[in-house]
């Protein structure tokens, strides 16, 4: 999932309601599309946040340390 995909979906299916007087089914479809796009945006943000935390953990681990398993095996 890329930023380009999110931008494309936002341009194609903007976060706006159909015109007044549109059939209810069109309102439902519009809401459903937006719900999927918003879910993908949230998922992308969650993945980026998890990757950031993982990178911080990797960068904060001393390079000479092999971790707890190496210390336990002594």
N, C-alpha and C positions, 0 to 999 in steps of 0.2 A: 504494500500500500504506500503510494508515494504522495508527495505534496501536489504533484501534477494531477494525479487522479482526483484528489479531493477538490482541487481548484476547478477541474473540468466538471465534476458533479455539481459543485456550487453554481457554476455558470449555467449549466444545462437545466438544473432544477433549483432555482433560487428559493430562498426561504420567504415566500410570499403566498398569500391565499389566492385562490382563483377569483376572478371578478364576481362581484355581487350578482346573485341570480343564477350562478352556475349550479348544475345539478349536484346533489349531495354526494353522489358517487365520485364526482370530480374532486370535491373537497377531501373525501376519504383517500383517494389516490395521491393527491398532493401531500397530505399529512403523512401517509405511509412512506412515500419517497423520502421526505425530509427526515422521518424517523430513522430510516436506514442510513442516510448520509450522516446524520448527527451521531449515530452509533459508530460508524466508521471513523469519524473524527475523534471521538472519545477513545476508541480502541487504539488509534495511531498515537494519541497523546500518552496513553497508558504504556504502550510498548516503548516509546521514546523515553519515558520516565524510568522504566525498568532498566533500559539499556544504560541510561545515565548513572543509575545507582550501581549497576554492575561494573561500569568503567571506573567509577570512584573506588570500588572495592579492589579492583585489579591494580589500579594505580597506587593505592595506599598499602598494598602488600609489599613488604621488603623483598627485593629481588633475590637475595641469598636464602630466603626462607622457603622451605618446601611445604610449609603448613603444619597443622597439628599432627598429621599422620607421621611425618618424619620425626617429629619430637617424641612421639609415643614409641616409635620403633627403636629410637635411640641409638 
